[in-house]
Amino acid sequence: MSTTAQRPTRETSRWEAQRSFDELGRPLRDLTFCVVDLETTGGSAQGGSMITEIGAVKVRGGEVLGEFQTLVNPHTEIPPFIAVLTGITNSMVHDAPPIESALPAFLEFAAGCVLVAHNAPFDVGFLQHFAREQGRPWPRFEVLDTAKLARRVITRDDASNCKLSSLAKLFDAAVTPNHRALSDAQATVDVLHGLMERLGGLGVHTLEELQTFSSRVSTAQRRKRHLAEGLPHAPGVYLFRDDRSRVLYVGTSRDLRTRVRTYFTASETRSRMGEMVGIATSVTGIECATPLEAEVRELRLIAEHKPRYNRRSRFPEKVHFLKLTREAWPRLSLVRQVLDDDADYLGPFSSRKTAEKCLAALHETFPVRQCSGRLPVVPSRSACVLAEMGRCLSPCDGSTDESTYGAVVRQLRDTLLRSPHEVVEAINERMTALADRERFEEAGVHRDRLATFVRAAARTQRLSALTRCGEIVAARREDDGRWAVHVIRHGRLAAAGVIPPGSDAHQYVRELGASAETVAAAPGPVPAATAEESEKILRWLESPGVRLVDVDGEWTCPLVGAARHLALYDAAHQSRLSLVPFDEKRLPTPVHRPVR
C-alpha cells in the first residue's frame, strides 16, 4: 500500500475561471473532493466479485492535496479477460493487503471529503458492500457522479458518449484512462474540473446547485440568478414581482437565498415556473423568526395579492358552511359566511360540491325539513314529496309536533358538535344493504358522502376547539437548540419569536405576548384567521416536543368526536387513489415581532 502527499499539478486555469463564486450554499472552491476509482474481478459485489485495486485523488480549489493507491488481494483468481483489460494479474496482488486492511485506509484518506466517481453507483456500491461485510459504519459521504453530470451537460456535438475515455479526450485530461485505478481517478479529476468550468458559466457555483443541476433550465432563467443576491440564509417568505411590482408568485423556505437561487440554476423545472421567472424582474424576501411564521405569512400574502402563478390558497374567502338555523322549525342551510346569530355551523368547505355531499349525508340521517324560508310556529302548508317518501317529518302540514321535531334537531346538533355516531351508523347500514343487493355504485355514493361528513365534522371540532381559546402560548426546541415561541389568539398566529441564548425565558415570553397582535374573536365557531392558517398552527401545536406555556380557555375536543373515525376513511380514500391511473392523479385537484 502506498500514499503520496503530492503530485505535480497541471495548469489549473479551468478552476481559476470559477474564482468569482458568491457565498451561497457551499462554494465548490471551498470543498475537498476525493475522486475514487476501483478495479474489480467482476461487475457485482453481491455476485461475489472482489476489489483488486483502489485509486483516489484528493483535490481542493483545483489543487491536488494527495493521492492514494493500493492493490488489493481478492483471495480469488482474477478472470483472464479482466487481467487483459486492467493489466492486473494474480501474481501482482499475491502480496497485496486484503480488503479488510485496504478499506479502512481508504476511508481514513477520504474522511471529510465529497466522494466523486465516474459511474459512482458501481464504485461506491462496492465500497459500501465490503464496509457492511466488515461491520464497519459507512461515513455519510455526499457523492457526485461525473457520468450522470456529464449526461446533463455534454451534447452529441461535444462527444459521442459519456464514457470516461471520451470525456478525458474532450477536456484534454493530462492522464489517459487505462483501466488502472489511480490513472482513471486522475483522469476523472480533469473531467470533474472541465464539467465545473462549463457549469460555472451557467451559474452553478455550489455543491447544492451541482447536485441538482438540470439542463432543462433555460439560459434566460440562469441569467437572472443575481435576483437571489442579498436574500438572507434564514426562514421567510419570498415574492417574485414583475416590472410593475405586481406579485407573480409567493413561496416560503427555511433558507430564502438557497431556495430562490434554485429557480435560476438547477432544480426548478416546472414549465409555469419557467414562464414566471421569465417575467420576473425582482424578488423580495421577508425574513421570519420561525418556519411556522413563514408558512402563515405566505398564506396571508397569497390571499392579499392573489398571484397568478400560485395555484392554491388564493381565494380563502370562497368557502361554504352548513348552518343549522335557530328558528321555530330549524333546518340545514348552505351559506357563504358565519354570522353572530347563535346558530350552529359545520365547515368551512372549499367547494359547494363538497358541502352538498355533507348536506346529503345529514339529510339521509335526520328527517328535518329541506324547504327554504321560515315557517311560522303553526304552519299551514301542504306536504312535499319528501314527506310522502318518509324523509321529512313535515312540520309544514302539522304532521309532527314541536317536541318531536325538537328532539330530532337536538340529535342533529349533537352530531355536528360532538359525536357523528348517528350519521355513521345510519349510512353504514344503508351501504351494507346496497352492497348485499350488489348495488355497489350507489353504495359508493353513500360512502363518499359519509367520508366527507366525517372529515368536515372532525375539522370543525378541531378548529372550534382552538378558536375558543383566547390565547395559547407554546414553545418547542428547534434543531439548532433554540426555543421557538408562538402566541396564538382565537386560532390566529399573533406573534412568533426565538428565545435568544442566555436570556430570561419567562421575561422573553412575557414581552413577546405584550407585543403580539391584538385579535378579536370571530363570530361563531370559526377562527379569527383562515381555516388553512389555523390548521397549520394546529399541526405545529400537535408536533412532537411542543410545550404549552399558557392557555387562556379550554383546549379540548370531544372524546367521541369525528376525529376517531378519520383513520378509516382516510385509508379508504388513499386506497381508491392507488387504483386511479397515474395521469388522473396529476389533475389539479430582533428576534420577535407581531404578525400583522
Secondary structure, 3 states (H helix, E strand, C coil): CEEECCCCCCCCHHHHCCCCCCCCCCEHHHCEEEEEEEEECCCCCCCCCCEEEEEEEEEECCEEEEEEEEECECCCCCCHHHHHHHCCCHHHHCCCCEHHHHHHHHHHHHCCCEEEECCHHHHHHHHHHHHHHCCCCCCCCCEEEHHHHHHHHCCCCCCCCCCHHHHHHHCCCCCCCCCCHHHHHHHHHHHHHHHHHHHHCCCCCEHHHHHHCCCCCCHHHHCCHHHHCCCCCCCEEEEEECCCCCEEEEEEECCHHHHHHHHHHCCCCCHHHHHHHHHCCEEEEEECCCHHHHHHHHHHHHHHHCCCCCCCCCCCCCCEEEEECCCCCCCEEEECCCCCCCCEEEEEECCHHHHHHHHHHHHHHCCCCCCCCCCCCCCCCCCCHHHHCCCCCCHHHCCCCHHHHHHHHHHHHHHHHCCCHHHHHHHHHHHHHHHHCCCHHHHHHHHHHHHHHHHHHHHHHHHHHHHCCCEEEEEEECCCCCEEEEEEECCEEEEEEECCCCCCHHHHHHHHHHCCCCCCCCCCCCCCCCHHHHHHHHHHHCCCCCEEEEEECCCCCCCCCCHHHHHHHHHHHHHHHCCCCHHHHCCCCCCEEECC
